[in-house]
Amino acid sequence: MDGGRIVKENMISKFIEYFDDNIDNLAMYFSPGRVNLIGEHIDYNGGLVMPCAINLGTYALIRPRLDREVHMISLNFEDQGIYRFNLGSIEYDIAMDWCNYPMGIFNEIQRMGNVLDHGFDVLFFGDLPNGAGLSSSASIEVLTATMINDHYALGFSKKDIALLSQRSENQFNGVNCGIMDQFSIAMCEKDHAILLDCNTLEYDHVPLELGEYLLMIVNTNKKRGLVDSAYNARRIACDLGLKALNEAKPLSGICELTPKEWLTLTELMPSEEVYKRTHHAVMEQYRTQQASIALKSGDLMAFGEWMYRSHDSLRYHFEVSCDELDIIVDAGRPLSGVLGARMTGAGFGGCVVALVHKAHVEDYENHIRRVYTDQTGLVPSFYKAVISSGAGVWHE
Ligand code: GLA
């Protein structure tokens, strides 16, 4: 029996356990997580990003109810039991923990003027590692929006779903994220990365033709704390950089500036911190442009080199890396069969993504595990990324 069917059968038996055995109107959906290949911390600076969806993500079984109640349980947090809310009175409630993400989506869809006259029973299960920076929150948001859109035939496009999910996370959950995660999770295609211009929301599905190479995701398994406040501090520094640049040139985002123009404007920066953050954003835009050219022309060596440079900038200029991520990236650099590596996502822990030759994967894992555990006392986890499509009905 394959993994997908086991997941489905297990979820159905849990659904019956937590709700009841009336399963005629059950629908099953899946929404991926994402790994960003390059273009980090520039979605909110109007930059280019290049994420792809992976086959780890969030599954849901959903069934309509007759009343306006929504009852939800996650098999990842079974001890928290079933959360319940009514569509007529939705409010953020810290005690409702993860449920605030899907609840925010119901709230946002109604706030947009859609009348939802009945609720649902929903059972979730996710196989994304928790807190690993692979976008479990965007995954459940886009999943919920996709299910409601289908059920009520609301006619939202995938882009609408991405935008309303981001709005919900910004306004309902108070997390000031950019558009990258929700957009890629809604829009990605199998075996493709998405090259997204976060200024215009124009995008291109770029085939991920990696030949003898694959993408390894290495989870630091470091416990992360206070990521949201550090993230928001980076956004504030970037806004200050943009404000200062606007005195010389009207810009919609830092990433509109070319590296050459930036060199003539650096003295406008009000502080060393703002200089470093702005420098990262301008140069990361350039690196992402170059990396996408390299990928499209099949030059994986060059692509890997841009990954390393991106990591170094996140480490020294944007200062969102940490020892654990640096150790993993550095330990792979001298190995044959490793073309590039970088932290992926918001940082401060989470995962590294590395471009590794298929024949060297075992050596890579053994070496990284030994060095990393020696230096940190932590054991890393490894996933071979399977590049998947965006959220939708689950077909096993
Ligand atoms: C988080 C945010 C994204 C993006 C990345 C960093 O994943 O949700 O919008 O800013 O961090 O690139």
Boltz pocket constraint, residues with backbone or C-beta under 6 A from the ligand:
constraints:
  - pocket:
      binder: B
      contacts: [[A, 36], [A, 39], [A, 40], [A, 41], [A, 42], [A, 43], [A, 44], [A, 133], [A, 177], [A, 178], [A, 179], [A, 180], [A, 181], [A, 345], [A, 346], [A, 347]]
      max_distance: 6.0
